[in-house]
Amino acid sequence: MVNATCHPVYEMCNPYISPDYPGELCELLEDEHTGGVVMFLNGAAGNVNPRGVSAGAAAAQSHARELADCVSHAVRQLKPIDAPSLHLHRRRFELPSRLPAGSDIGRRVPAEIAAMSVGDVGLLFLSGEPFAETALAVRRESPFQSTFVVGCSEETIGYVPTDEAFREGGYEIGFGPWSVLSPGSEAILRREADQLLHDLYAANEPATGVPLPAPHVFSGAVDGKRPAGVAANVAKPARST
């Protein structure tokens, strides 16, 4: 472990480097479901904390255990996707910010989002730390049967508060390196995300996408060609001790 110096403005600070509950969760699942590699994707949690946040290693391990039980239950009910194909779309735009001095009339900052579909499942990757309300709204409007919203993707643009959050106040909207966007930015992000998902859904035809191989093997091939440096099979790496 490595000691870290915390700035006094940060309310939550761990003086050690730790995998926290996502690392504990991945280790538990890989031990219980051998032969696979677990990926943790952070949701839209800009205004959400896990239970027992900053309460130490024991709390992180307990939270991971609860989540692992839920995931293991879901894994036992998985069903294959019929004739899946892979699509990936990206979208760039600008958001209003309070840079450089905290004024609501600041310069605009670039943002990029991406969306991937596997059959009728959509994954949306958003810049910054969107709020839970944003993800819920996007999922309601999504044309996909199942939509997963992933935060902390692409550019680092800090929190993406809703306009309601700006009216309420609080840490997430206080101007600083962690929060530079202006009111109205969340609505733009949500609008662009909705359009991206609908564009992706329109292209979601097996004949036009990249066919996926058998579920137990993913070659990383695109249009029948495997990029250099991508192995034909992904083996579980040995865990260091």
N, C-alpha and C positions, 0 to 999 in steps of 0.2 A: 504494500500500500504506500501511497505517496501523499505527504501532507500538502494541503492547498491553502492559500491565503484567500480569505473571503472579504469582499468589499462590504462595508457596513450597510449599504442600501439594500442588499439582498436579504430578504426575510428568511429564506430557507437555504441553508448551506451545509453541505457535508464536508468535513475536513479531510476525508479520504476518498480515493478513487475506488468506485465500487460498481459492479454490474447491476446493482439494485434488483428490484423484483423481476424485470425482464430477463436478466441473466440467469437468475435462479429458476425462473419458469422454463427457459430453454433447456437448461441442464436437466431438470426433472423430466421433461417430455422426451428428450433424447435418450435418457436412461430407460424410460418406460416403453418407448416406441422405437426400437432399434432399426437401423437401416435407413434412417432419414435425417435430414438437417432441418432444424426448427428455425423459422424466421419470425421475428417479432416486428410488427408494423404498428407504429404509434398512431392512435386515432386522433380525432379532433378534440384535444384535451386542453385547450388554452385556458379554460376556466374550470378545469376538473383536476382534482388530486386523488390519488389512491388512498384508501383507508390506511391510517398509520403512517402518513408521509413524514419523512425525516425522523422516524421513531427508532431507527437502528436496524441492524442486520436481522434480528429475530422477527421484526414486523415485516420486513421485505420477504423473508422466507415463508412466513405464514400466508401472506397475500399470494405469493407464487404458488403455494400448495393448493389454495382454493381455486385459483385460475386453472392450474393443471388438471384438477379433477373435472372442471367444466369442459375443458378442451378434450380430455380423454373420453368423456361422455359423448361429445359431438362427433369425434372421430369414429366411434362405433356405429354411427348412423349415416356416415357419408355414402353418397350415391354418385356414380360416374356421370360426367356430362356427355351427352350424346353428340358425336361428331364435332368436337370442339375445334375452334380455330382461334388464332391469336391476332389481336389488333392493338396498335399503339398509336395514339394521337397526342399532339402537344399543342399548346396555345400560349401565346405571349401577349401581354398587355401592360398597362401602367395603372398605378394606384396613387391617389392623393396622399400626401404625407405632411407631417409637421416639421420636416427638416428644412433648414438646419437649426432653427432656434426655438422650436416648439410652437410656432404659429400654425393655425389651421390652414393658412394660405401659404403652403410651402411648395417645395418642388415635388414632382411626380417621381415615383420610383418604379423600376421595372419588376414585373412578376411573371413567373412561368408556372403553368400547371400541366399535368399529364394525366392521361387516362388509358387504361389497358382493359381489354375484354378477353375473357376466355369463355366461349360459348355465351350463355346468358348471364354471366357474372361480370360485373364491372368493378374496377378498382380505380379510384380517383386519388391522385397525388397532388396535394395542395402546398403552396409555399407558406412558410411561416407557421404560426401556431393558431389555427382557427378554433373557434369556440364550438361547443357541443351543439348549440342551436343551429349553427351553420350546417353541420353534417346531417342533422335531422331534416332540415329543410331540403337539402340536396337529395337525400334519399327519397323523400316524398315525391319529388318531381322527376326522379330518374326513370328512364324507360326500361332499365334492366330489372330482371326478376330479383336479383340480389346486388346491392351496391355497397362497397366498402370504401370508406373515406379515410385517407392516410394523411396525417399532418406532418409538419417538420420535414417536408420534402422540398426539393428544388432550392430556390434562393432563401437566404436568411433575411426575412423582412419583419421579424418580431411577431408580437401578438396581432391578431386580426379581430379586434373587438366588434361586436354588433353595435348598431347605433344606440340600442337600449343600454348597453354596458357603458357607453360614453356618457349617457345621461345619469346613470347610477354612480359613476366614479369607481375608484378602487385602484389596486396595484397595476392591473393589466392595462389600464389606459393612461397611467402616469407617464409623461414623456421621458424617454431615456433610450439607451441602446436596445432595450427589450421591447419598446413600444414607440414607433415613429409614425404610424399611419393615422390618417384623419378620419373623422366621421364620414360615412358613405363608402368607405373602402370595402367593407364586408359585403355590401349589396353588389358591388361590381364583381368581386371575387365569386360570389354565388351565381350571378348571372352568367359569367364566363364559364363556370363549371357546368351549369345546366346545358349551355350550348355545346360544350365539348362532349358531354355524355350523349346528347342526342345525335351529334355528328357521328360519334363512334358507333352508336347503335344502328344508325342507317347503313354503316359499312360492315355491320356484323353478319356477314354471309360466309358460310364455310368455303365457298368457291373462291372468294376474294381474299381470305385471310391466310395466315401461315398455318398449315395443318400441324397439330401437335402429335408427337409420337406416343407410344404406349405410356400409361400412367407411371410405370416404374422406372422409365428412362427419359431424360430430357437432354438432348444433344446440344441445345443452344443454336441449332441450325436455323437459318433464315433463307427462304427460297432454295432449300436443298443444299446450302453450303454452310459448313461449320466455320465460324471465325477462327482465326489463328489463336492458339493458346487456350481454346475451350475443349475440355476433355469430353469424350463420347459418353462417359458415365460419371456421375458425381458421387464420389465415395465419402462416407462420413469421416472427417478428420480425427486423428487420434487426439484425445484430450490430454493437455499438459497437466502435470502434477506439481 
